[in-house]
Amino acid sequence: MLKFTRALLSLIFIFPFALAFANPDFSVIKAQAKLSDDTYLAAESMAEHLQEQGQTLVHQATFVNSQVSYLLSEKDGVQTIAIRGTANLENVMLNLNVSLLPDTKLDIMLHQGFAYAAKAVYKDVKPYLVAGKPIQTTGHSLGGAIAVIVAMYLKMDDYPLTNVVTFGQPKVTNVSGAERFAGLPLTRIVTLQDIVPLVPPLSPLQIQELDIYWHLGEEVILMGNNKFSITSGIKSMLRATKFTSAIPSEQNLTAHKMTTYLGLVNALTKKSTEVPYKMQISLFGFSLE
């Protein structure tokens, strides 16, 4: 227990609590939510739906072996790579129980399944990207995880990456990987009852070596009733301490669906209220709020 506590304190010093955040750009989040939702459309109807949003479909592909699917669209000179996720929560939970492996290109540790899929997407999309035009990535669930790694590759290759917005995204790397890509312009949108962003869960054995899965970016928690909270770093990580290994419930499944995210995001306005997120966690009798 003492080793665990020391390791936890070390993480607090490495990733201190953020004191202030910029207000999230709801117009960008709404546009990316719609594109993430569009990835679930049938290929033959995708171009028409995108056109209704002022988007032009540049390319779409589905990889037979992995069933990973993505689209590349363009609007007002901005290119967007949107990657499809999965609505099967139980499969998500099972597929996340894997070890981190090194990625030689990024020089960090990555979830091997996400990295494999991200490499396939990146290799396929590169011939269709226009040099010099801004690029953004987005995705839901596993698609969000892939979108983050694709964004890392884009950043490493000096593409003009402007933002990354994900919905219900699981973790992709560890503490050192998150530190290396701390500058990634990532906003993670989550809901309170969605447990996928909390996995893989915190392990006391891993935390002693500071080799745990760790989120990047700013986390926007959709609270409902036109309210939201913002967290990052250690406070975002500590949400995972509430995670249990129980079988996911119907409530968890509903909270993870892209349609749920889309509804909550579309309800956000400039008058939406930011409220503090209460972890209800203490250490040595002191609150970590």
N, C-alpha and C positions, 0 to 999 in steps of 0.2 A: 504493500500500500504506500509506503514511504517513497519507493522508487517511482511509482505511478504519479504521486503528487509532485515530486521534483520535476518529472518530465512534463507534466501539465503546466507547471509554473514556467518552465523553459519555453514552452510554446506561447505562453502569454507574453513573454518578453520578445520573442521573435515576431509574433503577429499581434501587436497590441490592439485593444478595442478601438474602433474608429469613433471619433467624437462627432463628426459632422459629415453629411453627404449632400451632394448636389441633388436637386429635385429630379426625379426620373423624367425623361421625355416620353410622355404617354403616346404621342403621335407616332414616334418611332416604334415603340413597343407594340402598339396596335397593328401597325403595318407588318411587322415581323411575325406577330401572332397569326395574322391572316395567311401569310406565306407559308408558315409552318403547317397550318391547317390544310392548305392547298396541296401539300405533298401527299395527302391521303386520297386525293382524287384519282379517278381513272385517267390514264395517260391521254385518252382520246378527248376528254373534256377539259383537260388542264389549261390549254392555251386560251380557250374562251373565258374561263374564270379569271385567269390572270389579266386578260385584256380589260375586263370590267374594272380592275384595280389600276389600270394605266400601266400594267407590266407587260413586257414582251417576253415570251418564252424563247430562250436562246437554245437550250438543250435540256433533255431529260433522259435519265438512264436508271435502269434497275439491274442489279447484279444477281444473277440466278442463284448462285451458290449461297450467298448470305442473305438474299432478299432485301438488302439495303437499297434504298431508292432516293434519288435527289433530283432537284431541278435547278437550273441556272436561268435567272430572269434579269431583265434590265429595265429601269425606269429613270428618266431624267439623268442619264449618264452614269447611274449607280448600278453596279452588278451585285446580285444577291444569290448566294448559294444556300438553298433551303433543303434540309435533309429529313427524311421521314423517320419517325420513331416507331413505337409499338404500343398498342393499347392492352397487351397481355401482361398484367402486372406480375403474375406469378413467374412467368418466364424471365422477366426483367430481374427479379430477385435471385433466381437461380443462376443466371448468367453473370451476375456481379461477384460471385464468390470465387474470384481468381486472384492470382498473384500479379504484382507489378513486375514488368520486364523493361530493360533498357531500350530506349530509342536512340539509335546512333545519330540520326539527323538532328534531333532536338537536344540531345545530350541530357535527357531526363528519363525518369521511370514513368511508364504508361501502362494503363489497363490494356492487356494484349489484344482482347477482342475489339475494343474501340479503335486501337491503333491500326489493326489490320484493315478494318473497314474504312478508316480515314485515309489511309494510303491509297486504297482503291479509288475512292472518290476524288482525291487530289490528282492522281495520275490521269483519271478520265476527264476531269474538268479543265485542266490546264490549257489544252489546245483551243478552248473556246473563250478563254479570258482575254480581254483587251488590255494591253499594257497601258498603264497610266490612269485608267479609270478606277474610281473608288470601288472597293469591294467590301461586302458585309456577309456574315454567315448567320444562320439561324437554324433551329430545329427543336423538336419536342422529344423528350424521353431519351432513348438511345441516340436518336438523331441529334439531340442537343449535345451529347457527349462527343459525337463525331464532329459536329460543327466547331466545337472548341479546339479539337486537335487539328482540323483543317485550317483553322485560323492561325494556329501556331506555325504550321508549315508556310502559310502565306506570309506571316511576319518574318520568318527566317529567310524567305526568298525575296524580301523587300517589296512585296506588293503593297499598294496603298490601302491597308485595312482600316476601315473607319469605325465599325462597331460589330459586336457579337451579342446577340440576344437569344437566350435559350429558355425553354419551358419544361419544368419537371426534369431537369438534367441530373443524372448521377455524377459522382466524382470520377475524374479521369487520371489523376496523378497524385504524387505525395507532397510532403511539405517542401522539399527542395525544388521540386518541379513547379509548384505554385509560386515559390519565391523567384525563380528564374523568369517566369512569365507574368510577374505581377503587373506589368504594364499593359497586358492584353486588355483592350476596351470591352470587357465582358460584363453584361448584366444578366443575372440569373433570376428568372421569374419562378416563384414556387407558391404552392398553397399549403395551408397549415396541416391538412390531413394527408397530403401526398408524401409517402415515405420513400419514394425513389430518390429524391435529392439527398436523403440521409444515408444512403448506402454507397459503397460498403460501410458497415457500421464501425464505430470506434472500438479498437481492440486494445486492452491494457498491455498485452505483450508487445504490440507494435509501438505503442506510444512511448515505451521505455527507450526505444532506439530512435525515436522521432521519425519513424518510417511508416507513417499512417497515410491513408488516403486523405486528401485535403482539397477543398474547393478554392478556385480562383474567383476573382471579381466581386462585384457588389450583388448582394442578394435582396431582391424585392419580394416580400411575403404578402400575398394577397389575402387580406383578412376578411373580406366580404363587407357588406354594408358601406361600400364606398370608402373603405379604410385600407391602409397598407403600412407595413413596417419595412425598415431597411437595416440589414446587418452585413457584416463581412468578417473575415479572419476568424479569430478565436470564438467570437460570439456565434458566428454562423456554424462553426464546427461543433460547438457544445449543444446545438439543437439535436445533434445525432445521439447524444447520450440518453435521450428519451426513447430511442428506437428499441423495439423488442423483436425477438425472432418469431413472434406469433404469425400464424397464417394471415396474409393480407385480407382485410374485410372488404365488403362491398363499398363501404364508405371510402376506404383507401383507393379502391379502383376508380370510383367516380371522381375523386379528387385528382387523380392522375390523368384523366382523359383530356385530350386537347380541346374538346368542346367545352369542358368546364373552364379551362384556362381562357379560352376565347371569350366566353360569356363574362367572366370576371374582369378581363382586360378591357373589353368594350364598355363596361360600366364605369371605368375610371374617367374622371374629368379633371380640369384644373382646380376644381373645388374639392377634390378628394383629400381626405385628411390623413396625414402621416401620424402614426401612433407608435410609441416605443414597444419593442418586443420584449416580453417578460419571460426570461428563461426559467425562473424559480429554481435556480441552482446556487448553492453556497459552498464555500471552501473554508474550513476551519471556523465556521460560524459567520463568515463574512459573505454578503451577497455579491454575486458576480454580475449584477445588472449594470 
